[in-house]
């Protein structure tokens, strides 16, 4: 079972950091990733055979927008602490 949410967050985060022209310390990046991933709740389904899994939340059209929202919220928290 692969956590595809993590790779989606990394992709979106690279885009956000490039657009915002931000460079985060390792600690801040870890806090941001933890904040984003903790805010995204996983949901799974299984095939009739029970041997393949799919993240149902990622099929939702608004899921990626939610990922970006979580990233910007986590960035605001980090900025507020500095």
Biopython code that builds the backbone (N, CA, C, O; Angstrom):
import numpy as np
from Bio.PDB.StructureBuilder import StructureBuilder

atoms = [
    (1, "UNK", "N", (0.854, -1.172, 0.000)),
    (1, "UNK", "CA", (0.000, 0.000, 0.000)),
    (1, "UNK", "C", (0.894, 1.226, 0.000)),
    (1, "UNK", "O", (1.744, 1.374, 0.878)),
    (2, "UNK", "N", (0.715, 2.092, -0.956)),
    (2, "UNK", "CA", (1.528, 3.295, -1.076)),
    (2, "UNK", "C", (0.683, 4.505, -0.697)),
    (2, "UNK", "O", (-0.469, 4.634, -1.113)),
    (3, "UNK", "N", (1.274, 5.381, 0.093)),
    (3, "UNK", "CA", (0.592, 6.611, 0.477)),
    (3, "UNK", "C", (0.796, 7.640, -0.635)),
    (3, "UNK", "O", (1.809, 8.338, -0.660)),
    (4, "UNK", "N", (-0.143, 7.729, -1.528)),
    (4, "UNK", "CA", (-0.014, 8.664, -2.647)),
    (4, "UNK", "C", (-0.285, 10.106, -2.226)),
    (4, "UNK", "O", (0.060, 11.037, -2.953)),
    (5, "UNK", "N", (-0.891, 10.295, -1.075)),
    (5, "UNK", "CA", (-1.128, 11.653, -0.591)),
    (5, "UNK", "C", (0.197, 12.370, -0.384)),
    (5, "UNK", "O", (0.329, 13.551, -0.705)),
    (6, "UNK", "N", (1.169, 11.657, 0.150)),
    (6, "UNK", "CA", (2.475, 12.266, 0.402)),
    (6, "UNK", "C", (3.108, 12.777, -0.892)),
    (6, "UNK", "O", (3.637, 13.888, -0.922)),
    (7, "UNK", "N", (3.061, 11.989, -1.948)),
    (7, "UNK", "CA", (3.650, 12.433, -3.215)),
    (7, "UNK", "C", (2.852, 13.591, -3.818)),
    (7, "UNK", "O", (3.427, 14.480, -4.446)),
    (8, "UNK", "N", (1.529, 13.584, -3.629)),
    (8, "UNK", "CA", (0.719, 14.707, -4.116)),
    (8, "UNK", "C", (1.064, 15.988, -3.372)),
    (8, "UNK", "O", (1.147, 17.059, -3.973)),
    (9, "UNK", "N", (1.262, 15.879, -2.074)),
    (9, "UNK", "CA", (1.619, 17.054, -1.272)),
    (9, "UNK", "C", (2.988, 17.570, -1.684)),
    (9, "UNK", "O", (3.176, 18.779, -1.820)),
    (10, "UNK", "N", (3.950, 16.671, -1.887)),
    (10, "UNK", "CA", (5.282, 17.105, -2.327)),
    (10, "UNK", "C", (5.215, 17.853, -3.659)),
    (10, "UNK", "O", (5.849, 18.895, -3.824)),
    (11, "UNK", "N", (4.449, 17.319, -4.601)),
    (11, "UNK", "CA", (4.303, 17.968, -5.906)),
    (11, "UNK", "C", (3.718, 19.374, -5.745)),
    (11, "UNK", "O", (4.255, 20.342, -6.284)),
    (12, "UNK", "N", (2.618, 19.477, -5.004)),
    (12, "UNK", "CA", (1.960, 20.774, -4.809)),
    (12, "UNK", "C", (2.850, 21.728, -4.024)),
    (12, "UNK", "O", (2.881, 22.925, -4.310)),
    (13, "UNK", "N", (3.568, 21.210, -3.044)),
    (13, "UNK", "CA", (4.438, 22.056, -2.221)),
    (13, "UNK", "C", (5.584, 22.633, -3.036)),
    (13, "UNK", "O", (5.927, 23.805, -2.877)),
    (14, "UNK", "N", (6.180, 21.828, -3.905)),
    (14, "UNK", "CA", (7.244, 22.356, -4.782)),
    (14, "UNK", "C", (6.715, 23.516, -5.608)),
    (14, "UNK", "O", (7.388, 24.534, -5.772)),
    (15, "UNK", "N", (5.518, 23.355, -6.119)),
    (15, "UNK", "CA", (4.894, 24.398, -6.925)),
    (15, "UNK", "C", (4.654, 25.668, -6.103)),
    (15, "UNK", "O", (4.944, 26.771, -6.564)),
    (16, "UNK", "N", (4.136, 25.512, -4.908)),
    (16, "UNK", "CA", (3.846, 26.658, -4.038)),
    (16, "UNK", "C", (5.132, 27.366, -3.639)),
    (16, "UNK", "O", (5.204, 28.593, -3.708)),
    (17, "UNK", "N", (6.144, 26.619, -3.224)),
    (17, "UNK", "CA", (7.406, 27.233, -2.809)),
    (17, "UNK", "C", (8.071, 27.982, -3.953)),
    (17, "UNK", "O", (8.638, 29.053, -3.741)),
    (18, "UNK", "N", (8.010, 27.437, -5.154)),
    (18, "UNK", "CA", (8.580, 28.119, -6.323)),
    (18, "UNK", "C", (7.806, 29.392, -6.626)),
    (18, "UNK", "O", (8.406, 30.432, -6.897)),
    (19, "UNK", "N", (6.492, 29.320, -6.584)),
    (19, "UNK", "CA", (5.658, 30.487, -6.878)),
    (19, "UNK", "C", (5.850, 31.586, -5.833)),
    (19, "UNK", "O", (5.911, 32.768, -6.170)),
    (20, "UNK", "N", (5.944, 31.192, -4.574)),
    (20, "UNK", "CA", (6.114, 32.152, -3.481)),
    (20, "UNK", "C", (7.575, 32.560, -3.298)),
    (20, "UNK", "O", (7.879, 33.460, -2.515)),
    (21, "UNK", "N", (8.478, 31.894, -4.025)),
    (21, "UNK", "CA", (9.917, 32.137, -3.919)),
    (21, "UNK", "C", (10.395, 31.976, -2.477)),
    (21, "UNK", "O", (11.091, 32.834, -1.935)),
    (22, "UNK", "N", (10.006, 30.867, -1.880)),
    (22, "UNK", "CA", (10.351, 30.561, -0.492)),
    (22, "UNK", "C", (11.349, 29.423, -0.425)),
    (22, "UNK", "O", (11.298, 28.482, -1.217)),
    (23, "UNK", "N", (12.254, 29.525, 0.531)),
    (23, "UNK", "CA", (13.157, 28.433, 0.861)),
    (23, "UNK", "C", (12.975, 28.190, 2.347)),
    (23, "UNK", "O", (13.193, 29.091, 3.157)),
    (24, "UNK", "N", (12.580, 26.986, 2.708)),
    (24, "UNK", "CA", (12.321, 26.653, 4.095)),
    (24, "UNK", "C", (13.470, 25.858, 4.682)),
    (24, "UNK", "O", (14.140, 25.100, 3.980)),
    (25, "UNK", "N", (13.691, 26.036, 5.978)),
    (25, "UNK", "CA", (14.678, 25.205, 6.665)),
    (25, "UNK", "C", (14.132, 23.777, 6.726)),
    (25, "UNK", "O", (12.947, 23.536, 6.495)),
    (26, "UNK", "N", (14.999, 22.866, 7.033)),
    (26, "UNK", "CA", (14.576, 21.457, 7.130)),
    (26, "UNK", "C", (13.500, 21.295, 8.204)),
    (26, "UNK", "O", (12.530, 20.562, 8.007)),
    (27, "UNK", "N", (13.671, 21.973, 9.331)),
    (27, "UNK", "CA", (12.684, 21.878, 10.409)),
    (27, "UNK", "C", (11.334, 22.444, 9.982)),
    (27, "UNK", "O", (10.290, 21.843, 10.237)),
    (28, "UNK", "N", (11.365, 23.608, 9.330)),
    (28, "UNK", "CA", (10.112, 24.213, 8.873)),
    (28, "UNK", "C", (9.427, 23.341, 7.823)),
    (28, "UNK", "O", (8.204, 23.201, 7.822)),
    (29, "UNK", "N", (10.219, 22.764, 6.940)),
    (29, "UNK", "CA", (9.657, 21.887, 5.912)),
    (29, "UNK", "C", (9.020, 20.652, 6.555)),
    (29, "UNK", "O", (7.950, 20.211, 6.134)),
    (30, "UNK", "N", (9.673, 20.106, 7.562)),
    (30, "UNK", "CA", (9.108, 18.951, 8.272)),
    (30, "UNK", "C", (7.809, 19.327, 8.968)),
    (30, "UNK", "O", (6.837, 18.573, 8.921)),
    (31, "UNK", "N", (7.787, 20.485, 9.611)),
    (31, "UNK", "CA", (6.562, 20.935, 10.282)),
    (31, "UNK", "C", (5.437, 21.158, 9.274)),
    (31, "UNK", "O", (4.285, 20.802, 9.520)),
    (32, "UNK", "N", (5.792, 21.754, 8.138)),
    (32, "UNK", "CA", (4.780, 22.019, 7.115)),
    (32, "UNK", "C", (4.199, 20.716, 6.581)),
    (32, "UNK", "O", (2.981, 20.572, 6.480)),
    (33, "UNK", "N", (5.065, 19.772, 6.240)),
    (33, "UNK", "CA", (4.588, 18.483, 5.717)),
    (33, "UNK", "C", (3.726, 17.770, 6.749)),
    (33, "UNK", "O", (2.682, 17.209, 6.413)),
    (34, "UNK", "N", (4.162, 17.791, 8.010)),
    (34, "UNK", "CA", (3.384, 17.133, 9.063)),
    (34, "UNK", "C", (2.024, 17.799, 9.211)),
    (34, "UNK", "O", (1.008, 17.118, 9.345)),
    (35, "UNK", "N", (2.000, 19.132, 9.188)),
    (35, "UNK", "CA", (0.737, 19.844, 9.314)),
    (35, "UNK", "C", (-0.218, 19.537, 8.174)),
    (35, "UNK", "O", (-1.414, 19.336, 8.386)),
    (36, "UNK", "N", (0.317, 19.503, 6.971)),
    (36, "UNK", "CA", (-0.523, 19.227, 5.801)),
    (36, "UNK", "C", (-1.026, 17.781, 5.827)),
    (36, "UNK", "O", (-2.222, 17.532, 5.668)),
    (37, "UNK", "N", (-0.112, 16.836, 6.028)),
    (37, "UNK", "CA", (-0.509, 15.423, 6.009)),
    (37, "UNK", "C", (-1.450, 15.080, 7.157)),
    (37, "UNK", "O", (-2.349, 14.256, 6.992)),
    (38, "UNK", "N", (-1.258, 15.696, 8.309)),
    (38, "UNK", "CA", (-2.159, 15.447, 9.433)),
    (38, "UNK", "C", (-3.546, 16.017, 9.174)),
    (38, "UNK", "O", (-4.530, 15.539, 9.739)),
    (39, "UNK", "N", (-3.630, 17.028, 8.330)),
    (39, "UNK", "CA", (-4.920, 17.633, 8.011)),
    (39, "UNK", "C", (-5.691, 16.915, 6.921)),
    (39, "UNK", "O", (-6.876, 17.183, 6.721)),
    (40, "UNK", "N", (-5.037, 16.008, 6.213)),
    (40, "UNK", "CA", (-5.681, 15.267, 5.128)),
    (40, "UNK", "C", (-6.023, 13.872, 5.624)),
    (40, "UNK", "O", (-5.134, 13.080, 5.938)),
    (41, "UNK", "N", (-7.280, 13.582, 5.690)),
    (41, "UNK", "CA", (-7.718, 12.290, 6.214)),
    (41, "UNK", "C", (-7.759, 11.240, 5.100)),
    (41, "UNK", "O", (-8.342, 11.473, 4.041)),
    (42, "UNK", "N", (-7.141, 10.093, 5.345)),
    (42, "UNK", "CA", (-7.162, 9.037, 4.335)),
    (42, "UNK", "C", (-8.503, 8.303, 4.312)),
    (42, "UNK", "O", (-9.188, 8.197, 5.329)),
    (43, "UNK", "N", (-8.853, 7.812, 3.157)),
    (43, "UNK", "CA", (-10.039, 6.966, 2.988)),
    (43, "UNK", "C", (-9.678, 5.907, 1.951)),
    (43, "UNK", "O", (-9.124, 6.228, 0.900)),
    (44, "UNK", "N", (-9.986, 4.670, 2.239)),
    (44, "UNK", "CA", (-9.593, 3.580, 1.360)),
    (44, "UNK", "C", (-10.805, 2.774, 0.907)),
    (44, "UNK", "O", (-11.820, 2.694, 1.598)),
    (45, "UNK", "N", (-10.665, 2.182, -0.272)),
    (45, "UNK", "CA", (-11.629, 1.177, -0.730)),
    (45, "UNK", "C", (-10.830, -0.054, -1.135)),
    (45, "UNK", "O", (-9.616, 0.029, -1.320)),
    (46, "UNK", "N", (-11.470, -1.144, -1.266)),
    (46, "UNK", "CA", (-10.806, -2.366, -1.684)),
    (46, "UNK", "C", (-11.567, -2.983, -2.855)),
    (46, "UNK", "O", (-12.781, -2.824, -2.981)),
    (47, "UNK", "N", (-10.844, -3.674, -3.687)),
    (47, "UNK", "CA", (-11.488, -4.364, -4.811)),
    (47, "UNK", "C", (-12.257, -5.560, -4.279)),
    (47, "UNK", "O", (-12.049, -5.960, -3.133)),
    (48, "UNK", "N", (-13.140, -6.142, -5.081)),
    (48, "UNK", "CA", (-13.873, -7.331, -4.618)),
    (48, "UNK", "C", (-12.943, -8.455, -4.151)),
    (48, "UNK", "O", (-13.316, -9.244, -3.283)),
    (49, "UNK", "N", (-11.755, -8.532, -4.710)),
    (49, "UNK", "CA", (-10.806, -9.572, -4.292)),
    (49, "UNK", "C", (-10.082, -9.179, -3.008)),
    (49, "UNK", "O", (-9.511, -10.026, -2.322)),
    (50, "UNK", "N", (-10.113, -7.891, -2.692)),
    (50, "UNK", "CA", (-9.475, -7.431, -1.467)),
    (50, "UNK", "C", (-7.980, -7.250, -1.568)),
    (50, "UNK", "O", (-7.316, -7.091, -0.543)),
    (51, "UNK", "N", (-7.412, -7.267, -2.794)),
    (51, "UNK", "CA", (-5.957, -7.192, -2.907)),
    (51, "UNK", "C", (-5.437, -5.893, -3.530)),
    (51, "UNK", "O", (-4.229, -5.755, -3.724)),
    (52, "UNK", "N", (-6.301, -4.958, -3.843)),
    (52, "UNK", "CA", (-5.862, -3.681, -4.393)),
    (52, "UNK", "C", (-6.600, -2.565, -3.669)),
    (52, "UNK", "O", (-7.774, -2.695, -3.322)),
    (53, "UNK", "N", (-5.906, -1.495, -3.455)),
    (53, "UNK", "CA", (-6.475, -0.388, -2.700)),
    (53, "UNK", "C", (-6.410, 0.894, -3.518)),
    (53, "UNK", "O", (-5.528, 1.060, -4.361)),
    (54, "UNK", "N", (-7.329, 1.778, -3.267)),
    (54, "UNK", "CA", (-7.351, 3.074, -3.945)),
    (54, "UNK", "C", (-7.781, 4.124, -2.941)),
    (54, "UNK", "O", (-8.656, 3.871, -2.113)),
    (55, "UNK", "N", (-7.192, 5.269, -3.004)),
    (55, "UNK", "CA", (-7.555, 6.344, -2.082)),
    (55, "UNK", "C", (-8.764, 7.065, -2.674)),
    (55, "UNK", "O", (-8.658, 7.779, -3.671)),
    (56, "UNK", "N", (-9.891, 6.865, -2.046)),
    (56, "UNK", "CA", (-11.133, 7.421, -2.587)),
    (56, "UNK", "C", (-11.170, 8.939, -2.531)),
    (56, "UNK", "O", (-11.798, 9.566, -3.384)),
    (57, "UNK", "N", (-10.516, 9.543, -1.551)),
    (57, "UNK", "CA", (-10.541, 11.005, -1.462)),
    (57, "UNK", "C", (-9.846, 11.647, -2.655)),
    (57, "UNK", "O", (-10.200, 12.761, -3.041)),
    (58, "UNK", "N", (-8.875, 10.977, -3.240)),
    (58, "UNK", "CA", (-8.159, 11.538, -4.373)),
    (58, "UNK", "C", (-8.986, 11.513, -5.657)),
    (58, "UNK", "O", (-8.616, 12.154, -6.641)),
    (59, "UNK", "N", (-10.083, 10.792, -5.657)),
    (59, "UNK", "CA", (-10.978, 10.782, -6.812)),
    (59, "UNK", "C", (-11.899, 11.997, -6.797)),
    (59, "UNK", "O", (-12.526, 12.321, -7.805)),
    (60, "UNK", "N", (-11.976, 12.658, -5.666)),
    (60, "UNK", "CA", (-12.821, 13.832, -5.513)),
    (60, "UNK", "C", (-12.163, 15.016, -6.215)),
    (60, "UNK", "O", (-10.978, 15.276, -6.011)),
    (61, "UNK", "N", (-12.911, 15.724, -7.028)),
    (61, "UNK", "CA", (-12.366, 16.851, -7.793)),
    (61, "UNK", "C", (-11.836, 17.964, -6.903)),
    (61, "UNK", "O", (-10.947, 18.707, -7.317)),
    (62, "UNK", "N", (-12.354, 18.093, -5.710)),
    (62, "UNK", "CA", (-11.916, 19.171, -4.825)),
    (62, "UNK", "C", (-10.722, 18.773, -3.958)),
    (62, "UNK", "O", (-10.242, 19.583, -3.165)),
    (63, "UNK", "N", (-10.241, 17.547, -4.098)),
    (63, "UNK", "CA", (-9.167, 17.066, -3.230)),
    (63, "UNK", "C", (-7.895, 17.889, -3.394)),
    (63, "UNK", "O", (-7.296, 18.294, -2.398)),
    (64, "UNK", "N", (-7.469, 18.144, -4.631)),
    (64, "UNK", "CA", (-6.240, 18.891, -4.860)),
    (64, "UNK", "C", (-6.362, 20.317, -4.320)),
    (64, "UNK", "O", (-5.396, 20.862, -3.787)),
    (65, "UNK", "N", (-7.530, 20.915, -4.454)),
    (65, "UNK", "CA", (-7.747, 22.245, -3.879)),
    (65, "UNK", "C", (-7.581, 22.193, -2.364)),
    (65, "UNK", "O", (-7.043, 23.123, -1.764)),
    (66, "UNK", "N", (-8.034, 21.121, -1.754)),
    (66, "UNK", "CA", (-7.886, 20.945, -0.315)),
    (66, "UNK", "C", (-6.413, 20.815, 0.061)),
    (66, "UNK", "O", (-5.988, 21.342, 1.089)),
    (67, "UNK", "N", (-5.635, 20.120, -0.759)),
    (67, "UNK", "CA", (-4.198, 19.985, -0.517)),
    (67, "UNK", "C", (-3.544, 21.364, -0.515)),
    (67, "UNK", "O", (-2.775, 21.680, 0.393)),
    (68, "UNK", "N", (-3.842, 22.187, -1.518)),
    (68, "UNK", "CA", (-3.269, 23.536, -1.588)),
    (68, "UNK", "C", (-3.703, 24.393, -0.400)),
    (68, "UNK", "O", (-2.905, 25.161, 0.136)),
    (69, "UNK", "N", (-4.944, 24.265, 0.004)),
    (69, "UNK", "CA", (-5.434, 25.009, 1.164)),
    (69, "UNK", "C", (-4.655, 24.627, 2.408)),
    (69, "UNK", "O", (-4.247, 25.497, 3.177)),
    (70, "UNK", "N", (-4.445, 23.337, 2.611)),
    (70, "UNK", "CA", (-3.683, 22.869, 3.772)),
    (70, "UNK", "C", (-2.252, 23.377, 3.728)),
    (70, "UNK", "O", (-1.690, 23.730, 4.765)),
    (71, "UNK", "N", (-1.650, 23.419, 2.536)),
    (71, "UNK", "CA", (-0.288, 23.926, 2.401)),
    (71, "UNK", "C", (-0.224, 25.398, 2.788)),
    (71, "UNK", "O", (0.638, 25.793, 3.574)),
    (72, "UNK", "N", (-1.118, 26.208, 2.252)),
    (72, "UNK", "CA", (-1.102, 27.639, 2.565)),
    (72, "UNK", "C", (-1.418, 27.900, 4.041)),
    (72, "UNK", "O", (-0.856, 28.820, 4.635)),
    (73, "UNK", "N", (-2.298, 27.111, 4.630)),
    (73, "UNK", "CA", (-2.586, 27.262, 6.062)),
    (73, "UNK", "C", (-1.348, 26.935, 6.899)),
    (73, "UNK", "O", (-1.033, 27.642, 7.856)),
    (74, "UNK", "N", (-0.657, 25.869, 6.536)),
    (74, "UNK", "CA", (0.556, 25.483, 7.263)),
    (74, "UNK", "C", (1.650, 26.523, 7.083)),
    (74, "UNK", "O", (2.389, 26.805, 8.026)),
    (75, "UNK", "N", (1.768, 27.101, 5.890)),
    (75, "UNK", "CA", (2.744, 28.170, 5.647)),
    (75, "UNK", "C", (2.446, 29.387, 6.527)),
    (75, "UNK", "O", (3.364, 29.998, 7.073)),
    (76, "UNK", "N", (1.188, 29.732, 6.660)),
    (76, "UNK", "CA", (0.812, 30.867, 7.504)),
    (76, "UNK", "C", (1.199, 30.626, 8.955)),
    (76, "UNK", "O", (1.657, 31.541, 9.638)),
    (77, "UNK", "N", (1.017, 29.403, 9.425)),
    (77, "UNK", "CA", (1.412, 29.062, 10.802)),
    (77, "UNK", "C", (2.914, 29.193, 10.987)),
    (77, "UNK", "O", (3.373, 29.701, 12.010)),
    (78, "UNK", "N", (3.675, 28.742, 10.013)),
    (78, "UNK", "CA", (5.141, 28.838, 10.092)),
    (78, "UNK", "C", (5.569, 30.305, 10.056)),
    (78, "UNK", "O", (6.435, 30.715, 10.828)),
    (79, "UNK", "N", (4.975, 31.086, 9.177)),
    (79, "UNK", "CA", (5.309, 32.513, 9.098)),
    (79, "UNK", "C", (4.968, 33.233, 10.401)),
    (79, "UNK", "O", (5.708, 34.120, 10.827)),
    (80, "UNK", "N", (3.874, 32.867, 11.028)),
    (80, "UNK", "CA", (3.455, 33.505, 12.284)),
    (80, "UNK", "C", (4.434, 33.214, 13.413)),
    (80, "UNK", "O", (4.570, 34.022, 14.331)),
    (81, "UNK", "N", (5.118, 32.071, 13.359)),
    (81, "UNK", "CA", (6.054, 31.706, 14.410)),
    (81, "UNK", "C", (7.417, 32.358, 14.244)),
    (81, "UNK", "O", (8.231, 32.339, 15.167)),
    (82, "UNK", "N", (7.673, 32.932, 13.082)),
    (82, "UNK", "CA", (8.979, 33.567, 12.835)),
    (82, "UNK", "C", (8.926, 35.028, 13.067)),
    (82, "UNK", "O", (9.935, 35.715, 12.906)),
]
sb = StructureBuilder()
sb.init_structure("model")
sb.init_model(0)
sb.init_chain("A")
sb.init_seg("    ")
for serial, (resi, resn, name, xyz) in enumerate(atoms, 1):
    if name == "N":
        sb.init_residue(resn, " ", resi, " ")
    sb.init_atom(name, np.array(xyz, "f"), 0.0, 1.0, " ", f" {name:<3s}", serial, name[0])
structure = sb.get_structure()
